[in-house]
Amino acid sequence: MAKDPIYLAFSTQKGGAGKTTLTVLVASYLHYVRGYNVAVLDCDYPQHSIVEMRRRDLKQIKDDEYYRGLAYAQFTRLNKKAYPVIESSTERSIEDAERITSQAAFDIVFFDLPGTVNNPSVIRALSNMDYIFAPIVKESIINNADCKID
């Protein structure tokens, strides 16, 4: 019997806190180094930064023999293909996750969500997560520490 995958998101109300960067770094580490089977749903409309990053990577591999050789060597050495990156939306995120996990065995599904919680579909997606990590930026800590209460 297949186990249910872990749903994980890095989420804040602020853009630029590193959610997308953390998603790619942690997904890549767990997939390529630790051997987990992961997938990433890029729900951060309109940027879809991870989808665009993957498209650029694929184009570079297709167009440049050097990078094609590097990719081949890595995938051969690891005996593992690149993890899937699926373009989605906050409205479709859970349905898309259920669809892909019914087609393949994933240990972890990462959700790259927009930097807002002022949207019912973001709240719905977050309510389905097993883990939510909230990265913070130093400026917000410093600004809050400077507040005086009289």
Residue pairs with C-beta under 8 A, 6 or more apart in sequence:
2 105
4 101
5 97
5 101
5 106
5 107
5 108
5 109
6 107
6 108
6 109
6 130
6 131
7 97
7 108
7 109
7 111
7 128
7 129
7 130
7 131
8 108
8 109
8 110
8 111
8 129
8 130
8 131
8 132
8 133
9 110
9 111
9 112
9 113
9 125
9 126
9 129
9 131
9 132
9 133
10 18
10 19
10 22
10 23
10 26
10 112
10 132
10 133
10 134
10 135
11 19
11 113
11 117
11 122
11 126
11 132
11 133
11 134
12 19
12 115
12 134
12 135
12 136
13 115
13 116
13 117
13 118
14 115
14 137
14 140
15 114
15 115
16 115
16 137
17 115
17 135
17 136
17 137
18 135
18 137
19 44
19 112
19 113
19 115
19 135
20 44
20 49
20 50
20 112
22 133
22 135
23 40
23 50
23 110
23 112
24 40
24 50
24 53
26 110
27 38
27 40
27 83
27 108
27 110
28 83
30 36
30 38
30 107
30 108
31 37
31 38
31 80
31 83
32 74
32 78
32 80
35 80
36 107
36 108
37 83
37 104
37 105
37 106
37 107
37 108
38 83
38 106
38 107
38 108
38 109
38 110
39 83
39 84
39 85
39 86
39 97
39 100
39 101
39 104
39 106
39 108
39 109
39 110
40 50
40 83
40 84
40 85
40 86
40 109
40 110
40 111
40 112
41 86
41 88
41 93
41 96
41 97
41 100
41 109
41 110
41 111
41 112
42 48
42 49
42 50
42 51
42 85
42 86
42 87
42 88
42 112
43 88
43 89
43 90
43 92
43 93
43 111
43 112
43 113
43 114
43 125
44 50
44 112
44 113
44 114
45 89
45 90
45 114
48 87
49 112
50 85
50 112
51 85
51 86
51 87
53 85
54 82
54 85
60 67
61 67
61 68
61 71
62 68
75 81
75 82
84 100
86 96
86 100
88 96
89 121
90 113
90 114
90 119
90 121
90 122
90 124
90 125
91 121
93 111
93 113
93 121
93 125
94 124
94 125
94 128
97 109
97 111
100 106
100 109
101 109
111 125
111 129
113 122
113 125
113 126
114 122
116 122
117 123
117 126
126 132
